[in-house]
């Protein structure tokens, strides 16, 4: 059974920082792990993604502010979010893609940036 344990979301003031983590269990041969987000009334969008080899890509709106990292042995991915803005407010979802292809999603964690 595939399970994700997501943590680190919450309420933070503009300019603040949060660190999200996501630990995956019951899933093997993970190729890429990443974070996506969805704000009310908007489509889900890529935040950041990292492959097993360490290659990363980021959504344009978070480049230079967010950093993704990964512990392959623990099947855990982290997202360090700095200089947070109100427009970063969304539900953040952990994602894992395996080889052969399968796509798994966490339940999501709320991030709210507000004064």
Beta strands, then each sheet from edge to edge (+ up, - down):
strand 1: 3-7
strand 2: 10-12
strand 3: 18-25
strand 4: 30-38
strand 5: 45-51
strand 6: 56-58
strand 7: 66-71
strand 8: 76-81
strand 9: 90-98
strand 10: 102-105
strand 11: 109-113
sheet 1: 1+ 3- 8+ 7-
sheet 2: 2+ 11+ 9- 4+ 5- 6+
sheet 3: 2+ 11+ 9- 10+
end
